[in-house]
């Protein structure tokens, strides 16, 4: 059984053509250290915060995946992977891989919504997912950035039962997806600010102690600043990319400014 509600973010990983370079980048940015990867599991390498908590994983590029753009992949929790797989297909999505048991750790699928958003689903066994959230170096939030809001909006709530709240803001088309009355994820319609070649994707947020310092570190290490930093009621954040092109966001949740937006 999953310790997290159905559809809640439970884990994140990213695949890189140069694993050692990725490990070095994120170690300096977030202070991560790493478990030793096992050849049995494709050198899947779990990352730890300085206090030893597992918060994400970095993966070497698999044979046949040459040319696939590095990207962070978000896993959503389930207690019944087979049922979720059927709901994904019934809602118009597609399975990129059938349910696969990963030793005693759990069972996963990777899927795509009708707008092209790639994500995974995890039914935990011994690996329960994030051991820490909402603290420096750890996951805190995710947004589905989509080029087709209608398709994404009809898909995810149908599969995971999210309650949808629309943000009352004329400047952005943004929905909050809730579980048990608590915000779980966001959905944002991509605007012309996004380069036309960027597909729909999930934007994963990691907490940092100082957003501006984190951005400087990203740029010094060869990464890119895409947007920001911006002050928001949720914290000061920036959208960045690592040197191999994987996009993500960094946020200082202690630097919140302004009133919380209303939703309806």
C-alpha positions in Angstrom: 0.0 0.0 0.0 1.1 3.5 -0.7 1.7 5.8 2.3 0.7 8.7 0.1 -2.7 9.4 -1.4 -3.5 8.2 -4.9 -2.0 10.6 -7.3 0.3 12.4 -4.9 3.9 13.0 -6.0 6.0 10.2 -4.6 9.4 10.2 -6.4 11.5 11.9 -9.1 14.4 10.9 -11.2 16.2 12.0 -14.4 18.2 10.2 -17.1 21.5 11.6 -18.4 24.0 10.7 -21.1 26.7 11.7 -18.7 25.8 10.4 -15.2 29.0 11.5 -13.5 28.6 15.1 -14.8 25.0 15.2 -13.5 26.1 13.8 -10.1 28.7 16.5 -9.8 26.3 19.3 -10.8 23.5 18.4 -8.4 26.0 17.6 -5.6 27.3 21.2 -5.8 23.8 22.7 -6.2 21.9 20.8 -3.6 24.6 19.2 -1.5 23.6 15.7 -2.6 25.6 12.6 -2.0 24.9 9.3 -3.7 24.4 5.7 -3.1 26.5 3.4 -5.2 24.5 2.4 -8.3 24.0 -1.3 -9.0 24.7 -2.8 -12.4 21.7 -5.1 -11.7 19.4 -2.1 -11.8 21.2 -0.1 -14.6 23.3 1.9 -12.2 20.2 3.7 -10.9 21.8 6.1 -8.4 19.8 7.5 -5.5 20.6 10.9 -4.1 20.7 11.8 -0.4 20.5 15.1 1.4 23.3 15.8 3.9 21.3 14.1 6.7 21.1 10.9 4.7 17.5 11.1 3.4 16.8 9.8 -0.1 15.2 12.6 -2.2 15.6 11.7 -5.9 17.7 9.6 -8.3 19.9 10.1 -11.3 20.0 7.5 -14.1 22.5 6.7 -16.9 21.0 6.8 -20.4 19.8 3.4 -21.4 20.8 1.7 -24.6 18.4 2.8 -27.3 17.6 6.1 -25.6 20.4 8.0 -27.4 19.1 11.4 -28.5 16.3 11.5 -25.8 16.5 14.9 -24.2 17.3 14.7 -20.4 14.3 15.6 -18.3 13.1 15.2 -14.8 10.4 12.5 -14.4 7.8 12.7 -11.7 6.2 9.6 -10.2 2.6 9.6 -8.8 1.6 7.3 -6.0 -0.9 4.4 -6.4 -1.9 1.4 -4.4 -3.1 -0.4 -7.5 -0.9 0.0 -10.6 -3.1 -2.2 -12.8 -6.2 -0.1 -12.2 -4.3 3.1 -12.9 -3.0 1.7 -16.2 -6.5 1.0 -17.3 -7.7 4.4 -16.2 -4.9 6.0 -18.2 -6.0 4.3 -21.3 -9.7 4.9 -20.7 -9.0 8.7 -20.3 -7.1 8.9 -23.6 -3.6 8.5 -22.4 -1.0 5.9 -23.5 1.3 3.6 -21.7 5.0 4.0 -22.7 5.8 0.9 -20.7 3.5 -1.8 -19.2 3.5 -2.4 -15.4 7.0 -3.5 -14.4 8.0 -4.8 -11.0 11.3 -3.5 -9.8 12.6 -6.3 -7.5 11.2 -5.8 -4.0 11.1 -2.0 -4.4 7.8 -1.5 -6.1 6.0 -1.6 -9.4 6.0 1.2 -12.0 4.5 2.4 -15.3 5.5 5.3 -17.5 2.7 7.0 -19.4 1.8 10.0 -21.5 -1.3 12.2 -21.3 -3.2 13.2 -24.5 -1.2 16.5 -24.6 2.1 14.7 -24.5 3.0 15.1 -20.8 5.2 12.2 -19.7 5.0 10.9 -16.2 5.3 7.7 -14.2 3.2 6.0 -11.5 4.7 4.1 -8.6 3.1 1.4 -6.4 5.5 1.2 -3.5 6.7 -1.9 -1.8 10.0 -1.5 0.2 10.8 1.8 -1.6 8.2 4.3 -0.3 9.5 7.3 -2.2 10.7 10.6 -0.9 12.2 10.4 2.6 12.1 14.1 2.9 10.1 17.0 1.2 9.8 20.7 1.6 13.3 21.2 2.9 16.5 22.3 1.2 17.7 19.8 -1.4 14.3 18.1 -1.5 11.2 18.1 -3.7 8.4 20.4 -2.7 6.0 21.0 -5.7 5.4 20.1 -9.3 3.4 21.6 -12.1 2.2 20.1 -15.4 3.1 22.6 -18.0 0.8 21.9 -21.0 0.3 23.3 -24.5 -3.3 21.8 -24.5 -5.1 22.6 -21.3 -8.3 21.0 -22.3 -6.7 17.6 -22.9 -4.6 17.7 -19.7 -7.6 19.0 -17.7 -9.8 16.1 -18.8 -7.1 13.5 -18.3 -5.4 13.9 -14.9 -8.5 14.5 -12.7 -10.2 11.5 -14.4 -7.3 9.2 -13.6 -6.3 10.4 -10.1 -9.5 12.0 -8.8 -8.1 15.4 -8.2 -10.4 18.2 -7.1 -9.7 21.1 -9.5 -9.4 24.7 -8.3 -8.9 27.5 -10.8 -6.6 30.4 -9.9 -8.3 33.7 -10.2 -5.6 35.5 -12.2 -6.1 37.1 -15.6 -2.4 36.9 -16.3 -2.0 33.1 -16.2 -4.2 30.0 -16.9 -3.4 28.0 -13.8 -5.2 25.3 -11.9 -4.5 23.7 -8.5 -5.1 20.0 -8.2 -6.1 19.0 -4.6 -6.3 15.7 -2.8 -8.2 15.5 0.5 -8.5 19.3 0.5 -4.8 19.9 0.2 -2.9 21.3 -2.9 -1.0 18.5 -4.5 0.1 19.7 -8.0 -0.4 22.6 -10.4 -1.4 22.8 -14.0 -0.2 25.7 -16.1 -1.0 26.5 -19.8 2.3 27.2 -21.6 2.4 30.7 -23.2 4.6 32.2 -25.9 7.2 32.7 -23.2 8.1 29.1 -23.7 10.2 28.4 -26.8 8.1 26.6 -29.5 10.3 23.5 -29.5 9.6 22.8 -25.8 6.9 20.1 -25.4 4.4 19.8 -22.6 6.2 18.5 -19.5 6.2 18.3 -15.7 8.2 21.0 -13.9 9.7 19.7 -10.7 10.6 22.1 -7.9 13.4 21.6 -5.4 13.9 23.7 -2.2 17.0 25.9 -1.8 18.1 28.1 1.0 18.7 31.1 -1.3 17.2 31.2 -4.8 19.5 33.9 -6.2 22.6 32.0 -5.0 21.2 28.8 -6.5 20.7 30.5 -9.8 24.3 31.8 -9.7 25.5 28.2 -9.0 23.5 26.8 -11.9 25.0 29.4 -14.3 28.5 29.0 -13.0 28.3 25.2 -13.5 27.1 25.6 -17.1 23.4 25.5 -16.6 20.8 28.1 -17.8 18.4 30.5 -16.3 15.0 30.2 -18.2 12.8 32.5 -16.0 13.1 34.5 -12.9 14.0 34.8 -10.1 10.5 35.9 -9.1 8.9 36.8 -5.8 5.6 35.0 -5.2 3.3 34.2 -2.2 4.8 30.7 -2.3 8.5 31.8 -2.2 11.2 33.2 -4.5 11.7 30.8 -7.4 13.4 30.5 -10.8 13.1 28.1 -13.7 16.5 26.7 -14.7 18.1 24.0 -16.7 21.1 21.8 -15.9 24.2 21.6 -18.2 22.7 18.6 -20.0 19.4 20.4 -20.6 17.1 18.9 -17.9 14.6 21.6 -16.8 13.5 22.1 -13.2 12.8 24.9 -10.7 14.4 26.1 -7.5 12.5 27.8 -4.8 13.3 29.5 -1.4 10.0 28.8 0.4 11.1 31.1 3.3 11.1 34.2 1.0 7.3 34.3 0.3 5.9 37.7 -0.6 2.4 38.9 -1.4 -1.1 37.6 -0.8 -2.1 34.1 -1.7 -4.1 34.1 -4.9 -7.8 33.1 -4.7 -9.0 29.9 -6.3 -12.5 28.9 -7.2 
